[in-house]
Amino acid sequence: MLNPDLKLNPKIFDNDVEKKATRDGFGEALFKLGKSNEKVVVLSADLSESTKANKFAETFPDRYVECGVAEQNMIAVAAGLAMSGKIPFTTSYAVFSPGKNWETVRTTVVYNNTNVKIAGHHAGIVTGPDGATHQATEDIAILRALPGIKIFCPCDALEAEKITLEAAKINGPVYLRFSRQNSPLITTAETPFEEGKIYTYWESDNPKTTIFATGHMLYQALLAAMELEEVHINVLVANVSTIKPLDEKTVVELARRTGTIVTCEDHQVAGGMGSAIAESLARSSPTPMEFIGLKDTFAESGQTDELIEKYGLDKNSIKEAVRKVLKRAR
């Protein structure tokens, strides 16, 4: 059942559940920050509308910088603004930032520990018809290797807003991962969020597997958990919205409690959230695991639901992974 302590959306599983993209939550948070904190500035690489920075740009034009299609320059300018006391948020598609400008992010932002917030949009294969060239499925991996950067991936638009507001309070480099596709609102305004904390959103009686999910994949994990419970396969579902620093204490506790793990992410399996969890458990509590994500392949252009099913990111693939890991454990 859903964790009642977290005040989750009671209509999660309804056909008419409200849907919004996580990028919408980012845009709302930017607007709030613009009103409450004059140090906040926003930079865009010619994508203000797609990244929902346009409301901030229209309301606070003196604190908005249109950098054009020049992602490396955008990051360098942001680093300079941060060193001047500003709190810059950069916005672009994740394949371009941090994809195209990775070395500039590494050297000017992370190496120098500058206070820049990098918003990577259109992440994952849910970018759909834009095709593989615009589907960022390696961004967590390329940033997770950089020392000191914090990485967040919200499960829905409301959590995206909370995370963006929190990012402005963090002193140092932050990566915020957002998606284009509308997805169900899982949380409510009252659902807690705390940097670096994993929350258990679903818990069946005597669970035998923990499903760790990040981003919009949390919804698929919850659907799978509900259907598994109907056939007496009981699991936990945990929301990993902070990928770095990882809540290793909770990871180990849940792994030891259930004995098996499935990780779910709209990202390459190599180097992603699942890899971070596997690395953590390898040091202290090795646990049978299965990984849901892209397995050494690019996706293709297509409708979101079709791609999620084809590349094994849907609820049925998660259910099969749970059965597989339980069989291995036995």
PLY file of the C-alpha trace (Angstrom):
ply
format ascii 1.0
element vertex 330
property float x
property float y
property float z
element edge 329
property int vertex1
property int vertex2
end_header
0.00 0.00 0.00
1.02 3.63 -0.38
2.89 5.06 2.59
0.22 7.11 4.43
2.83 9.17 6.28
4.03 10.81 3.05
0.67 12.34 2.06
0.89 11.08 -1.50
-1.69 11.80 -4.19
-4.69 9.52 -3.47
-5.57 9.52 -7.19
-2.23 8.11 -8.35
-3.80 5.03 -9.91
-6.93 6.71 -11.33
-7.29 7.05 -15.09
-7.94 10.79 -14.69
-4.91 11.46 -12.48
-3.46 14.92 -13.15
-0.32 14.93 -15.27
2.40 17.54 -15.64
5.99 17.46 -16.85
8.79 17.89 -14.36
10.01 20.82 -16.45
6.79 22.63 -15.47
7.69 22.35 -11.80
11.11 23.76 -12.60
9.55 26.76 -14.33
7.24 27.48 -11.41
10.13 27.30 -8.97
12.25 29.67 -11.07
9.43 32.22 -11.02
9.12 31.93 -7.23
12.86 32.28 -6.81
12.84 35.32 -9.05
10.38 37.02 -6.71
12.06 35.96 -3.48
15.80 36.08 -4.21
17.40 38.84 -6.25
20.62 36.84 -6.52
18.96 34.26 -8.75
19.72 34.66 -12.44
18.78 32.39 -15.35
20.75 31.61 -18.50
19.36 29.76 -21.51
20.90 28.29 -24.65
18.09 29.44 -26.95
15.56 27.12 -25.27
13.70 29.26 -22.75
10.25 28.09 -23.82
11.09 24.38 -23.98
12.81 24.50 -20.60
10.06 26.64 -19.02
12.44 29.50 -18.25
10.30 31.88 -20.32
8.11 33.05 -17.42
11.20 34.09 -15.48
12.66 35.74 -18.59
9.51 37.78 -19.22
9.13 38.87 -15.59
12.77 39.48 -14.70
14.48 40.45 -17.98
17.39 42.14 -16.18
18.26 38.80 -14.58
17.88 36.65 -17.66
20.72 36.00 -20.14
19.98 34.54 -23.55
23.23 32.86 -24.57
22.09 31.43 -27.89
23.22 28.03 -29.14
26.49 28.25 -27.22
26.31 25.87 -24.30
30.00 26.03 -23.35
29.88 29.80 -23.25
26.67 29.66 -21.19
28.36 27.54 -18.51
31.44 29.78 -18.45
29.29 32.89 -18.05
27.33 31.16 -15.29
30.55 30.32 -13.45
31.59 33.97 -13.61
28.22 35.11 -12.31
28.46 32.62 -9.46
31.91 33.89 -8.49
30.39 37.39 -8.47
27.85 36.36 -5.86
24.90 35.42 -8.07
22.99 32.12 -8.07
22.83 31.15 -11.75
20.55 28.47 -13.18
21.48 27.31 -16.68
18.85 25.72 -18.93
19.18 23.58 -22.03
18.50 20.06 -23.25
20.57 17.58 -21.27
22.26 16.24 -24.42
23.74 19.73 -24.87
24.22 20.65 -21.20
25.88 18.71 -19.62
26.38 16.63 -22.77
28.05 18.96 -25.25
29.70 21.20 -22.64
30.85 18.50 -20.20
34.49 19.64 -20.07
33.46 23.23 -19.37
31.14 22.01 -16.62
34.00 19.97 -15.21
36.60 22.72 -15.25
34.78 26.00 -14.70
31.99 24.78 -12.44
32.85 21.56 -10.59
36.64 21.84 -10.34
36.28 25.37 -9.01
33.24 24.48 -6.87
31.27 27.39 -8.27
27.66 27.88 -7.25
26.03 26.97 -10.59
22.78 25.03 -10.98
22.64 23.08 -14.25
19.15 22.14 -15.43
19.26 19.36 -18.01
15.93 19.01 -19.82
14.38 16.45 -22.18
16.23 13.67 -20.34
15.56 10.02 -21.09
13.72 8.31 -23.91
10.43 9.97 -22.96
11.58 12.81 -25.22
10.06 10.41 -27.76
9.64 11.77 -31.29
12.74 13.98 -31.03
14.79 10.83 -31.54
17.98 9.37 -30.06
20.11 12.46 -30.74
17.98 14.45 -28.30
17.38 11.70 -25.72
19.90 12.18 -22.93
20.45 8.75 -21.42
24.05 9.15 -20.24
23.91 12.41 -18.30
23.81 10.91 -14.81
26.83 8.76 -15.60
29.00 11.57 -16.97
28.26 13.85 -14.02
28.25 11.28 -11.24
31.97 10.77 -11.82
32.72 14.42 -11.05
33.72 15.10 -7.43
31.34 17.12 -5.28
28.45 17.79 -7.65
24.94 17.03 -6.38
22.47 15.29 -8.70
18.67 15.37 -8.40
15.99 13.66 -10.48
12.41 14.44 -9.36
9.58 11.95 -9.72
6.94 14.53 -10.71
6.33 18.25 -11.24
5.63 19.00 -7.58
8.85 17.37 -6.43
10.67 19.16 -9.26
9.50 22.48 -7.83
10.65 21.53 -4.32
14.03 20.35 -5.57
14.62 23.49 -7.62
13.82 25.70 -4.64
16.19 23.60 -2.51
18.94 23.83 -5.13
19.05 27.61 -4.72
19.98 27.10 -1.05
22.86 24.73 -1.80
26.29 26.32 -2.01
28.01 24.52 -4.84
27.38 22.81 -8.19
24.04 21.06 -8.70
22.56 19.09 -11.58
18.78 18.99 -11.99
17.36 16.38 -14.37
13.98 17.06 -16.00
11.79 15.36 -18.58
9.51 16.67 -21.31
6.63 14.20 -21.11
3.64 14.85 -18.87
3.58 12.26 -16.08
1.21 11.58 -13.16
1.45 13.68 -10.03
2.53 11.15 -7.42
3.20 13.59 -4.61
1.29 16.50 -3.08
2.36 19.84 -1.66
2.54 18.14 1.75
4.77 15.25 0.66
8.17 15.71 2.30
11.40 16.18 0.39
14.81 16.31 1.96
18.10 16.50 0.11
19.94 13.20 0.24
17.04 11.16 1.61
15.33 8.14 0.08
11.63 7.77 0.93
9.65 4.52 0.79
6.47 5.26 -1.18
4.97 1.76 -1.24
5.21 -1.08 1.27
3.50 -4.45 1.14
3.45 -6.86 4.09
6.67 -8.84 4.54
8.32 -7.51 1.33
10.95 -9.62 -0.42
12.25 -7.06 -2.94
13.02 -3.36 -2.85
12.38 -1.47 -6.08
14.50 1.69 -6.21
13.18 4.09 -8.86
14.12 7.58 -9.97
12.30 10.20 -12.03
9.13 9.32 -13.91
10.05 5.63 -13.56
8.71 5.78 -10.01
5.18 5.70 -11.45
5.90 2.52 -13.42
7.38 0.98 -10.26
4.26 1.82 -8.25
2.02 0.29 -10.91
4.15 -2.84 -10.85
4.04 -3.01 -7.05
0.26 -2.77 -7.00
-0.14 -5.55 -9.54
2.49 -7.75 -7.88
0.68 -7.46 -4.57
-2.48 -8.77 -6.23
-0.62 -12.03 -6.95
0.99 -12.13 -3.49
4.44 -10.92 -4.48
5.18 -8.21 -1.96
7.69 -5.42 -2.49
8.85 -2.00 -1.32
9.12 0.95 -3.71
11.60 3.69 -2.84
11.93 7.09 -4.50
15.56 8.00 -5.24
15.25 11.68 -6.11
18.74 12.47 -4.81
21.19 10.37 -6.80
24.30 12.08 -5.47
24.95 12.12 -2.58
23.20 8.78 -2.35
21.37 7.87 0.85
23.60 4.84 1.39
22.30 4.17 4.89
18.75 3.65 3.64
19.95 1.65 0.63
21.73 -0.82 2.90
18.85 -0.97 5.39
16.29 -1.76 2.68
18.59 -4.25 0.94
19.14 -6.17 4.17
15.46 -6.04 5.00
14.16 -7.45 1.71
17.16 -9.41 0.44
16.79 -8.52 -3.25
16.74 -5.32 -5.31
15.48 -3.99 -8.64
16.56 -0.52 -9.84
14.54 1.50 -12.38
15.71 4.50 -14.38
15.21 6.14 -17.78
18.97 6.13 -18.41
21.69 3.77 -19.48
22.14 1.00 -16.93
25.89 1.63 -17.09
26.85 4.42 -14.71
23.37 5.45 -13.63
21.41 5.34 -10.39
21.45 1.53 -10.37
25.22 1.53 -10.67
25.47 3.93 -7.72
23.34 1.59 -5.59
25.31 -1.47 -6.70
28.59 0.23 -5.81
27.26 1.12 -2.39
26.04 -2.40 -1.64
29.22 -4.01 -2.96
31.13 -2.29 -0.16
28.90 -3.38 2.70
26.03 -5.69 1.81
26.20 -7.51 -1.57
22.63 -8.21 -2.71
21.07 -9.93 -5.76
20.01 -7.17 -8.18
18.27 -6.61 -11.48
18.51 -3.39 -13.47
15.75 -1.67 -15.46
17.13 0.88 -17.93
18.71 1.07 -21.37
21.08 -1.85 -21.77
23.95 -0.64 -23.96
21.70 0.74 -26.68
20.34 3.99 -28.00
16.59 4.33 -28.36
14.83 5.67 -31.43
12.16 8.13 -32.44
8.64 7.16 -31.43
5.73 7.72 -29.09
6.59 7.63 -25.41
4.47 4.62 -24.45
5.81 2.62 -27.37
9.42 3.38 -26.46
8.93 2.60 -22.77
7.52 -0.80 -23.69
10.06 -1.59 -26.42
13.07 -0.81 -24.24
11.78 -2.58 -21.16
11.00 0.39 -18.92
7.32 -0.43 -18.38
5.55 -1.96 -15.39
5.54 -5.43 -16.97
9.31 -5.38 -17.37
9.66 -4.34 -13.74
7.40 -7.19 -12.62
9.47 -9.66 -14.62
12.67 -8.28 -13.08
11.22 -8.79 -9.60
10.34 -12.40 -10.40
13.79 -12.96 -11.87
15.70 -11.60 -8.88
13.51 -13.56 -6.44
14.23 -16.74 -8.39
17.96 -16.03 -8.23
17.75 -15.43 -4.49
16.03 -18.76 -3.94
0 1
1 2
2 3
3 4
4 5
5 6
6 7
7 8
8 9
9 10
10 11
11 12
12 13
13 14
14 15
15 16
16 17
17 18
18 19
19 20
20 21
21 22
22 23
23 24
24 25
25 26
26 27
27 28
28 29
29 30
30 31
31 32
32 33
33 34
34 35
35 36
36 37
37 38
38 39
39 40
40 41
41 42
42 43
43 44
44 45
45 46
46 47
47 48
48 49
49 50
50 51
51 52
52 53
53 54
54 55
55 56
56 57
57 58
58 59
59 60
60 61
61 62
62 63
63 64
64 65
65 66
66 67
67 68
68 69
69 70
70 71
71 72
72 73
73 74
74 75
75 76
76 77
77 78
78 79
79 80
80 81
81 82
82 83
83 84
84 85
85 86
86 87
87 88
88 89
89 90
90 91
91 92
92 93
93 94
94 95
95 96
96 97
97 98
98 99
99 100
100 101
101 102
102 103
103 104
104 105
105 106
106 107
107 108
108 109
109 110
110 111
111 112
112 113
113 114
114 115
115 116
116 117
117 118
118 119
119 120
120 121
121 122
122 123
123 124
124 125
125 126
126 127
127 128
128 129
129 130
130 131
131 132
132 133
133 134
134 135
135 136
136 137
137 138
138 139
139 140
140 141
141 142
142 143
143 144
144 145
145 146
146 147
147 148
148 149
149 150
150 151
151 152
152 153
153 154
154 155
155 156
156 157
157 158
158 159
159 160
160 161
161 162
162 163
163 164
164 165
165 166
166 167
167 168
168 169
169 170
170 171
171 172
172 173
173 174
174 175
175 176
176 177
177 178
178 179
179 180
180 181
181 182
182 183
183 184
184 185
185 186
186 187
187 188
188 189
189 190
190 191
191 192
192 193
193 194
194 195
195 196
196 197
197 198
198 199
199 200
200 201
201 202
202 203
203 204
204 205
205 206
206 207
207 208
208 209
209 210
210 211
211 212
212 213
213 214
214 215
215 216
216 217
217 218
218 219
219 220
220 221
221 222
222 223
223 224
224 225
225 226
226 227
227 228
228 229
229 230
230 231
231 232
232 233
233 234
234 235
235 236
236 237
237 238
238 239
239 240
240 241
241 242
242 243
243 244
244 245
245 246
246 247
247 248
248 249
249 250
250 251
251 252
252 253
253 254
254 255
255 256
256 257
257 258
258 259
259 260
260 261
261 262
262 263
263 264
264 265
265 266
266 267
267 268
268 269
269 270
270 271
271 272
272 273
273 274
274 275
275 276
276 277
277 278
278 279
279 280
280 281
281 282
282 283
283 284
284 285
285 286
286 287
287 288
288 289
289 290
290 291
291 292
292 293
293 294
294 295
295 296
296 297
297 298
298 299
299 300
300 301
301 302
302 303
303 304
304 305
305 306
306 307
307 308
308 309
309 310
310 311
311 312
312 313
313 314
314 315
315 316
316 317
317 318
318 319
319 320
320 321
321 322
322 323
323 324
324 325
325 326
326 327
327 328
328 329
